[in-house]
Amino acid sequence: MDYWRKSPKVFWSFGIPPTIWLFAFFLAPLFLVWGLSFGEKQGIIEVAITGTLENYSRAVQPLYLQIFLKSFWYAGLTTFFCLVISFPVSLAITFAPERWKPILLLLVILPFWTNLLIRTYALIAVLRTNGYLNDLLELIWLSADSGLRILGLGDWNLFGERFNRLELLYNNFAVVYGLVYVHLPFMVLPLYAALDRMDRSYIEASLDLGAGQWRTFRSVIVPLALPGIISGVIITFIPALGSYLTPDLLGGTDSQMIANVIERQFKSANDWPFGAALSFLLMYLTFFALAVKALLTRHNEKGLT
Amino acid sequence: MADQPVILQIKQVVKSFGNVHAVNGVNLNIHEGEFFALLGPSGCGKTTLLRMLAGFEFPSEGSIKIDGKETRDIPPNQRPVNMVFQSYAVFPHMTVFDNVAYGLKVAKTPRAEVRERVQDALALVKLDGYDLRKPDQLSGGQRQRVALARALVKRPRVLLLDEPLSALDAKLREAMQLELVKLQKAVGITFVIVTHDQDEALSMADRIAVMENGVVRQVAPPGELYESPNCRFVADFIGRMNLFSGITEGHEDEGLLNVKTEHLGKLTIPHFEKLSGELHLAVRPEKLRISSETLPSSHFSFPGEVDAVVYHGSESHVYLKTDAGPQLCATLTNLSRSSVRPKKGERLWIGWAPEDTLVLSE
């Protein structure tokens, strides 16, 4: 750092290109959209920036608030399930033999190497009425049923007359399922980082003092992994909140999230100002979540100091 | 101590990690109320042995009995032993009080008793009034006291200490050595300490086991270990030592052993044990005498030239190259402020009393 301060040329030559990039392709478009959110539609493509708050007042109407609320609910559910699933996974990787760790981590990261669209279509293949999951369930049903027939109980149809394929796709379940699947690595990685960094002797000290495994988990591992848990929750929750593809492809008519509504404003509804207002509302809410995180971590750090 | 009942019985214990035998057939009996040290260079298996006592590792072979009870199937949280970790492992998210109370709360001790015992334990390690501090508001020495109080409050049968003083600075370490001994005598709990610092072991322990490559080489009280090591490794590891090899040339007389050394000629040493073949002779540097003329005839005496003088404050180490070949190290105590130390290149006589020679057959 000192060296950089002493030779500003090096500093600037490395610093300026990314700054320009950020301005041109992130901040400037963002500012344009922000401006649009205060505009009025004047024709098919003309928009006048009039400084109206009309778009925002429309965005907080119950119809849209409900969708915001549902998006939060889905994102929350996703985060919760990700946390519940990721904790044992991260613990297992942490305590796995050293030479297995890179392979296990690779397995966690592997889905990232596949396009989200392809992963989502793969999920459709698994979940649809004629999908693999239903095939598996049918197989189980058939063998259980033939088992009953062998026992002479076949006529009673204990498991129903025939196997009814489950409707697993195009509903809210499929959306949350898909979101959990997509966001799992976001939770596993920070949790693993926190757990792996933790000094093992804390766990040993807890056991040594007479605590069982569960007590050690509750009183030592979770509190010490808290910074990792908070990071994991945030970086799972925020992208889950803005999910577009998963609810679009896996959801039914009633499972659209806020991103789907925004997309529709920009495209089929051709109402850019309103779409912009919705986008910014979502962004404000995200900032709010981040602020809560910052407060929580600061509180937590204060607790540790 | 030896008349006290055995509290820890370690029998033929082997611990293998893959092909490596970290601990390779250790037998030890540790008595009630003893301050016992496991001493050895890093990688000698002492920490692995301690971790087996705590229950974090299980022996591959052999048995460990605590209070006569086989520990093979007892997990760490059910053993009557507690440990002070090298890193202290004081929980950073809990106050001093909560740290010390943790083991009692886990055992569902009534609240009032927890309060009382924690206060007593904190008083014992001189941390009264620190209850509400968080660990990062404490110094290293204080954190260690918390770890100590946290383990002692459980009233273990045996307290295990893994290199407890290694993270402290020299002055504090010496003070803590003294305090640990006092504390141990006061509470009467058996202490087993692992250390690589011979000074620490010599100054604190009632008995020391010196380990090398997973094997115990000698178990003895500090004085015996220093003055009568039983092998080259122990002689060389504990303190400083001048070592030379030789071959026995039979016994001259009852209790006198003739040894033909490689460079220093034939030496006759008082030694009662009958020996033959190759052996090693050893003399402690502080037992060597340096003189400007030849030493009295009761001493071995060799002429030589001073190679180096290393000043250590209270004493100086004089390295003298004898004309016969071997280099010898002698310790001179700087008894007065004006003590004259030999100069490099000075020609002197060096020697020692035959009875100060140690005969090591392995």
Chai-1 contact restraints between the chains, C-beta under 6 A:
chainA,res_idxA,chainB,res_idxB,connection_type,confidence,min_distance_angstrom,max_distance_angstrom,comment,restraint_id
A,S201,B,F85,contact,1.0,0.0,6.0,A-B,restraint_1
A,S201,B,S87,contact,1.0,0.0,6.0,A-B,restraint_2
A,S201,B,A89,contact,1.0,0.0,6.0,A-B,restraint_3
A,Y202,B,A89,contact,1.0,0.0,6.0,A-B,restraint_4
A,E204,B,F56,contact,1.0,0.0,6.0,A-B,restraint_5
A,A205,B,F85,contact,1.0,0.0,6.0,A-B,restraint_6
A,A205,B,A89,contact,1.0,0.0,6.0,A-B,restraint_7
A,L207,B,P76,contact,1.0,0.0,6.0,A-B,restraint_8
A,L207,B,N77,contact,1.0,0.0,6.0,A-B,restraint_9
A,D208,B,P76,contact,1.0,0.0,6.0,A-B,restraint_10
A,D208,B,N82,contact,1.0,0.0,6.0,A-B,restraint_11
A,D208,B,M83,contact,1.0,0.0,6.0,A-B,restraint_12
A,L209,B,Y102,contact,1.0,0.0,6.0,A-B,restraint_13
A,L209,B,G103,contact,1.0,0.0,6.0,A-B,restraint_14
A,G210,B,N77,contact,1.0,0.0,6.0,A-B,restraint_15
A,G210,B,G103,contact,1.0,0.0,6.0,A-B,restraint_16
A,G210,B,V106,contact,1.0,0.0,6.0,A-B,restraint_17
A,G210,B,A107,contact,1.0,0.0,6.0,A-B,restraint_18
A,A211,B,N77,contact,1.0,0.0,6.0,A-B,restraint_19
A,A211,B,V106,contact,1.0,0.0,6.0,A-B,restraint_20
A,R215,B,V106,contact,1.0,0.0,6.0,A-B,restraint_21
A,P223,B,H93,contact,1.0,0.0,6.0,A-B,restraint_22
A,L304,B,P92,contact,1.0,0.0,6.0,A-B,restraint_23
A,T305,B,D136,contact,1.0,0.0,6.0,A-B,restraint_24
